[in-house]
Amino acid sequence: MAERYDCIIIGGGPAGLGASLYASRDRFRTLILEKFYPGGQINTTDRIENYPAFDNISGPDLIEKMVHQVTQFGTEIKTSAEVTALKRLDDGNIQVLTEEETFTARAAILAPGSTYRKLGVPGEEKFRRAGTGVSYCGTCDAPFFKDRRVVTVGGGNTAVEDTLHLTKFAREVILVHRRQEFRASRVLVEELMAKVNESGSNLKLRLDSVVTAIQGEGKVERTIVKNVKTGQETAIDCDGVFVFVGMVPNTDFVKGFVDLSEHGYMKCDPAYLRTKVPGVFVAGDCRVGAAMQLVTAVADGVNAVMWMKQYFRDPNWWNEGIKDELAPGGW
Ligand SMILES: Cc1cc2nc3c(=O)[nH]c(=O)nc-3n(C[C@H](O)[C@H](O)[C@H](O)COP(=O)(O)OP(=O)(O)OC[C@H]3O[C@@H](n4cnc5c(N)ncnc54)[C@H](O)[C@@H]3O)c2cc1C
C-alpha cells in the first residue's frame, strides 16, 4: 500500500525547499523526493550575494539552514530517491514512483531544476568545483570579477546579455563564439556590437573560435582558444571563464505526463503554475519562463503551495482561467 501524503515535492533544490516550508508549516503532510541530497545547483557555489538578508553566504550553508527550517515544521525528505514516473489515479490522487517505492499524494509539485550545459573541456570541472574561476551565471558572479579579465563563451541571448553585464565589472571581456553570426535576438546583437565599437571598449570578440582548455595553477589563469577555420590555437590570459552555452531542464521523467516546450521546459500557466494535469504544479528552473535565480525558485515553490491550497478548497478551480482577483490568502 503506497504511503499517502497531502503534497509530494519532486526535487529538494531551492524551489522544492521553498514549497515544503509553506506546505509543512500549513500542516500538510509533505514529502520531498530528492535524487541526490538537498540543495540542487546552489550547493555548488561558495558565494551568494543576492539572496535577501545575507550579505554573503555559501550555497551549502544556506541549504543547511533551509533544510533545518523545513524539517522542524515536519517536512520529510527522502534522499537518493529519483522519481522515475508520475500518474494521475482515477480518484484524483497523484501517484509518484521511484525505483524502489511508490507514493501517493493529493497534489504534486514538480521542482527538478535544470543543469548548465558544459563545454566538456579539460579544466572546466576542476575550476568549477573549486569555485576558482569557471562560472555559468553572469548575474550571480559578475561582481566577483571586478577589474579582472574574463572570457565568455556562447552566442545566444544569455551569452550576449551576460557578456554585456560583465563589461560593467570586468576590466576586459573577451567573448568567444564558434560562428560569425549570433543566435541572440537582433536587438541584443546590435547592443553588443555598439559596445564592441565604442572607442576604448573593454569588450572584444573572438569569432569562429572555440575554447579547448582552461588552465592555471590553483585558479584560472588562461584559456586555450582554437580558430575553427584555421585550426590555430592561442592562449588568452584571464582570471575567469563564463560558460553560456545553454541549460538542460531535468524533465525527461515527465515527458508525456505534462506538456514540455521545444527545449524541454515544463509548460504551466504563468499565474498559478498549474500544469495540464489537475493537482500537479511546477516550480523553479524547470519551468517555461523561469528567471533561473535562487530567490525566484524559492518564490515559485511558495506560489505553487498557495495555489495548491486553492485546488484543495475547490478542485474545479483547475479548469478555470486566470482571474482578475483571486487571493489564496493565509500565511
Ligand atoms: C554554480 C552556480 C552558482 C549560482 N549562483 C547563484 C547566485 O549567486 N544567485 C542566484 O540567485 N542563483 C544562483 N544560481 C542559480 C540557482 O542555483 C538556481 O536558479 C536554483 O538552484 C534553482 O532552483 P531549483 O530548485 O529550481 O532547481 P535545482 O537547484 O536545479 O534543484 C533541483 C533538484 O531536483 C533534483 N532532481 C532532479 N531530477 C529529479 C528526479 N527525477 N527525482 C528527484 N529529484 C530530482 C536535483 O537533484 C536537484 O537537487 C547558481 C547556480 C549555479 C550552478
The ligand as an SDF file (V2000), in Angstrom:
LIG
                    3D

 53 58  0  0  0  0  0  0  0  0999 V2000
   27.4560   27.4670   -9.6270 C   0  0  0  0  0  0  0  0  0  0  0  0
   26.1240   28.1450   -9.5050 C   0  0  0  0  0  0  0  0  0  0  0  0
   26.0570   29.3480   -8.8440 C   0  0  0  0  0  0  0  0  0  0  0  0
   24.8340   30.0020   -8.7190 C   0  0  0  0  0  0  0  0  0  0  0  0
   24.8000   31.1680   -8.0360 N   0  0  0  0  0  0  0  0  0  0  0  0
   23.6250   31.8010   -7.8770 C   0  0  0  0  0  0  0  0  0  0  0  0
   23.5560   33.0140   -7.1280 C   0  0  0  0  0  0  0  0  0  0  0  0
   24.5670   33.5210   -6.6060 O   0  0  0  0  0  0  0  0  0  0  0  0
   22.3440   33.6130   -7.0170 N   0  0  0  0  0  0  0  0  0  0  0  0
   21.2000   33.1160   -7.5960 C   0  0  0  0  0  0  0  0  0  0  0  0
   20.1320   33.7220   -7.4600 O   0  0  0  0  0  0  0  0  0  0  0  0
   21.2400   31.9680   -8.2930 N   0  0  0  0  0  0  0  0  0  0  0  0
   22.4050   31.3000   -8.4440 C   0  0  0  0  0  0  0  0  0  0  0  0
   22.4550   30.1340   -9.1720 N   0  0  0  0  0  0  0  0  0  0  0  0
   21.1970   29.6260   -9.7620 C   0  0  0  0  0  0  0  0  0  0  0  0
   20.3720   28.8680   -8.7030 C   0  0  0  0  0  0  0  0  0  0  0  0
   21.1920   27.9170   -8.0770 O   0  0  0  0  0  0  0  0  0  0  0  0
   19.1770   28.1980   -9.3740 C   0  0  0  0  0  0  0  0  0  0  0  0
   18.3760   29.1850  -10.0000 O   0  0  0  0  0  0  0  0  0  0  0  0
   18.3230   27.4460   -8.3440 C   0  0  0  0  0  0  0  0  0  0  0  0
   19.1100   26.4680   -7.6850 O   0  0  0  0  0  0  0  0  0  0  0  0
   17.1320   26.7520   -8.9970 C   0  0  0  0  0  0  0  0  0  0  0  0
   16.4580   26.0200   -8.0200 O   0  0  0  0  0  0  0  0  0  0  0  0
   15.5050   24.7840   -8.3840 P   0  0  0  0  0  0  0  0  0  0  0  0
   15.0650   24.2210   -7.0830 O   0  0  0  0  0  0  0  0  0  0  0  0
   14.5060   25.2020   -9.3710 O   0  0  0  0  0  0  0  0  0  0  0  0
   16.4380   23.7420   -9.1550 O   0  0  0  0  0  0  0  0  0  0  0  0
   17.8310   22.9480   -8.7270 P   0  0  0  0  0  0  0  0  0  0  0  0
   18.6150   23.8320   -7.8810 O   0  0  0  0  0  0  0  0  0  0  0  0
   18.3200   22.5210  -10.0240 O   0  0  0  0  0  0  0  0  0  0  0  0
   17.2860   21.7580   -7.8470 O   0  0  0  0  0  0  0  0  0  0  0  0
   16.5710   20.6950   -8.4070 C   0  0  0  0  0  0  0  0  0  0  0  0
   16.7250   19.4700   -7.5450 C   0  0  0  0  0  0  0  0  0  0  0  0
   15.8920   18.4360   -8.0640 O   0  0  0  0  0  0  0  0  0  0  0  0
   16.6000   17.2060   -8.0310 C   0  0  0  0  0  0  0  0  0  0  0  0
   16.0480   16.3180   -9.0710 N   0  0  0  0  0  0  0  0  0  0  0  0
   16.1670   16.4210  -10.4180 C   0  0  0  0  0  0  0  0  0  0  0  0
   15.5040   15.4190  -11.0380 N   0  0  0  0  0  0  0  0  0  0  0  0
   14.9460   14.6810  -10.0530 C   0  0  0  0  0  0  0  0  0  0  0  0
   14.1470   13.4960  -10.0670 C   0  0  0  0  0  0  0  0  0  0  0  0
   13.7730   12.8860  -11.2000 N   0  0  0  0  0  0  0  0  0  0  0  0
   13.7590   12.9810   -8.8760 N   0  0  0  0  0  0  0  0  0  0  0  0
   14.1200   13.5630   -7.7080 C   0  0  0  0  0  0  0  0  0  0  0  0
   14.8760   14.6830   -7.6490 N   0  0  0  0  0  0  0  0  0  0  0  0
   15.2880   15.2420   -8.8100 C   0  0  0  0  0  0  0  0  0  0  0  0
   18.0450   17.6050   -8.3020 C   0  0  0  0  0  0  0  0  0  0  0  0
   18.9340   16.6120   -7.8170 O   0  0  0  0  0  0  0  0  0  0  0  0
   18.1400   18.9130   -7.5240 C   0  0  0  0  0  0  0  0  0  0  0  0
   18.5560   18.7150   -6.1950 O   0  0  0  0  0  0  0  0  0  0  0  0
   23.6510   29.4550   -9.2970 C   0  0  0  0  0  0  0  0  0  0  0  0
   23.7380   28.2250   -9.9670 C   0  0  0  0  0  0  0  0  0  0  0  0
   24.9520   27.5860  -10.0700 C   0  0  0  0  0  0  0  0  0  0  0  0
   25.0380   26.2540  -10.7720 C   0  0  0  0  0  0  0  0  0  0  0  0
  1  2  1  0
  2  3  1  0
  2 52  2  0
  3  4  2  0
  4  5  1  0
  4 50  1  0
  5  6  2  0
  6  7  1  0
  6 13  1  0
  7  8  2  0
  7  9  1  0
  9 10  1  0
 10 11  2  0
 10 12  1  0
 12 13  2  0
 13 14  1  0
 14 15  1  0
 14 50  1  0
 15 16  1  0
 16 17  1  0
 16 18  1  0
 18 19  1  0
 18 20  1  0
 20 21  1  0
 20 22  1  0
 22 23  1  0
 23 24  1  0
 24 25  2  0
 24 26  1  0
 24 27  1  0
 27 28  1  0
 28 29  2  0
 28 30  1  0
 28 31  1  0
 31 32  1  0
 32 33  1  0
 33 34  1  0
 33 48  1  0
 34 35  1  0
 35 36  1  0
 35 46  1  0
 36 37  1  0
 36 45  1  0
 37 38  2  0
 38 39  1  0
 39 40  1  0
 39 45  2  0
 40 41  1  0
 40 42  2  0
 42 43  1  0
 43 44  2  0
 44 45  1  0
 46 47  1  0
 46 48  1  0
 48 49  1  0
 50 51  2  0
 51 52  1  0
 52 53  1  0
M  END
$$$$
